[in-house]
Each structure stands twice: as C-alpha cells, then as structure tokens.
C-alpha cells in the first residue's frame, strides 16, 4: 500500500486514530495515520447489526414468556450460556435453567447476585428488559479524536 | 510510577508492547523489528476454535508468542506469570510497579473502558503495558492509542481475568535482565527461517499456505451449507480478523514487509529489500480480498459468483505467499 492510498474514510474510528504501514515514493516503509477504511466499517457494523437483531428476537421472546430477561442481558453482553457460566461461576446447566422464565421468576435477589454483580446492574434491572435494543455504537466524525 | 517509559503508538498491540519494552530496557527497537524477530507472521484457519461464536482465522501467531520468541532469540531473560486468584494477580502487578518495572499484560478488550465502544468485543488476546498506578487507576501504555490511558483498577482486573477463548488468566510478563550484547543478525535470520518453515511446511492442513488454500475451498461451500446469513457473518469475521484494529492492516503483511526492509539492512542483503516489495504486493492482494468480501457482505455483489471469485483470490494469495516464503528461505539460508 502506498502512503497516499492509506484509507481516510472515517466511520468506526471511535477516537482511535490508527497507524498503518505504507510505502513512500522511494518504496521505503513509514507509519501513516489512518482514519478508517470501508471494508472494516462494513465488517464492524455487520457484527453490531447481528447483535441488535438477536436482541430484537429475544425481547419478543421475553414478552411472549418464552425466554427470561437473563437471556437478554446475556446476549447484550455478547455471551452464551457457557461464557456466562464461566464469568458468573454459576454452573452451565443452572444458567440454562435460569434462561427459562418460570424458573427465573422464582429466583431471589441473592440468587441473582452472580449475574447482577458481573453486569454491574441491580437485581431489579436484571428482571426487566428495554422495549427495544440500544442503538449500536455510533459512527463518529473522522475529524475528531474524541475518546469515549 | 514510571515517568521515563516512552509510549509509542503502533499498528499492532503485541509487537508494539514488545518494541516499547525492549526500547525501555536499552535495545532501541521498532515495532516492525519486534514483529519480525518475534516471527509473528502466520496463517491458520481453525474452524473448531470459535471467537465471538465464529471460526478463528488468524494471520499471526498466538498471543504472547511475539514477545516470547523475540526475547528468546535476542537472549533476553524474561519472566511470565499467570494466576488463579485475581487478588494475587493484582498484588503481583503492584509489587512490580513499585519496583519501577513496566509490566506487559494480556487482557480482554471487552472490559477495557477506554476502548471505543464499537471495538468492544470478547477478544482476549490484547496486550498492553502497565506503567504506573495513580490512586485507584492504572496508567497504561496501550500501543494502539496515541497517548497513554488510565484504567480503573476494577476494570483492569476484569480484563485480566476475561473468560472464554484465549483466556489470559491474569498473565503478566516483563524483562528481567538484558544480555551484555545482542546478535541481531542471527536473531533476524533465525526468525525469518522460522516463519518460512511454519508457512511452508507445517504438517497441518489448516496452517500456512495450505491453510489459505483450505479456507478458499471451504469458503465456496458456505453458501449452500450455512445459508446466506451465516455465510456473510463468517465472511465479515474474516475481514475483521484481517483488518481490524491491531493487525497493522492486510493481515500483518505490510508490517512484515516493513520488517524485511530493516532486515535487509541488518543482514546487508539487498535481496530482502526486493522481497519486501513482493510482500507489499501480497498485502495489497489481501486488501483486494477484503474489499470484495465487504462488497459481498453489503449485498453489492451477487453471492454465487462472488464466492468463486473470493476463493480464487485466496488461492492467488496462497500461491504468492508460497513464492515469497520459498524465495525468502533461499535468500536467508546459506
């Protein structure tokens, strides 16, 4: 890649101005800041869109009484039962049981502590789901280096 | 606190960490050199290891490998520790910082609050250097960022004990003792040969040039086997592994080309400068692959034909890699 071809297409730079390796006129390598590249933006937004779609399905399932709110909070942190089990210390078969609304409804605040502690939310918040998933992280203006 | 630690931004986390640590300890070293001497370049497609629920495609050796290999080749004594207990892990870090030592750590990106939200996936192979502590926050030299950053204690603890694939288990590493002198040419030569070996003659079909051919063959089967949605997710995942932050672009082929230029000088071997150009072209080919893959993901190119084209681009990449590393091997071996 030549220095002048280093992409400056904006998008998901998120305050992170990266450096790319590129060659100058004499073919010598140098480091050149990059402000985002199209294909990378596509791949990133695809990943976030996928999470959002999963969440929309789960919110509907929670409302229909097919999944517990824990399923929502799990997926919104990009976890599955196995990963949630490793993080919370709750056995996987129990995590899976807690994804059932009837079982989940009977759990005390105390029984929810492993999850609420991990997610940094209260037991009350853990029992509710929003009406729609949060928007994916915003694409930012390429000119600003605003750290989150 | 380590006021004299010089933070330099780099394209990729672990080679940046390695270069910054070695420079701190008195061996001026560029990121590309650290990547090269650490024999960082690699390829593997490992469908049975999942990252964010998708098959792993990697363009570099495993986390920790670059630091380990680079320091070993240069005869540097390093220490590495993993922990069971987070508290113990934190105490060990604090003790090292108190002794004025910058410490490398492996972390999970998902838990690092200073990362842009868009990048916060479960990826546990992120390396950074902890250089100090200010109250309840750690001062961190994260090579991906322009400046040093602060990270609350509780968050770093979570990041160091991230779970799932590549779990860091609180891993810390640091330079204990530098040798009197370095044999850089020998290290460079050995590292180049190692990469040639792993790319050309690993007996596993998932690795190196054969791995790229394998991925190309698999790729064409995805649309029928997995359906459109899953196929596109997998394709997008490959682009992310190849291009996302910390890859130095083009799956590390550009950073390796930069290393080959430095290697040409270290070894006084002009052929390596020429091969650096070949490696740059290879990187450009990988970028063409990412471009086309992104068009397919966005629905701007028809699925059926595009997958044949994507596969043939991958085969071309593989053939070019084979040529490059074969020539590299004969240029270095005597």
Interface residues (C-beta under 8 A of the other chain):
Chain A: X1 X12 X13 X14 X15 X16 X17 X18 X19 X20 X21 X22 X23 X27 X28 X29 X31 X34 X37 X38 X39 X40 X42 X43 X44 X46 X47 X48 X50 X77 X78 X79 X80 X83 X86 X87 X136 X137 X138 X139 X145 X147 X148
Chain B: X9 X10 X11 X32 X52 X53 X110 X113 X114 X115 X116 X117 X118 X119 X120 X121 X122 X144 X145 X146 X149 X163 X164 X232 X233 X236 X237 X239 X240 X243 X244 X245 X248 X249 X250 X254 X255 X257 X258 X261 X276 X277 X280 X283 X284 X287 X290 X291 X293 X294 X297 X298
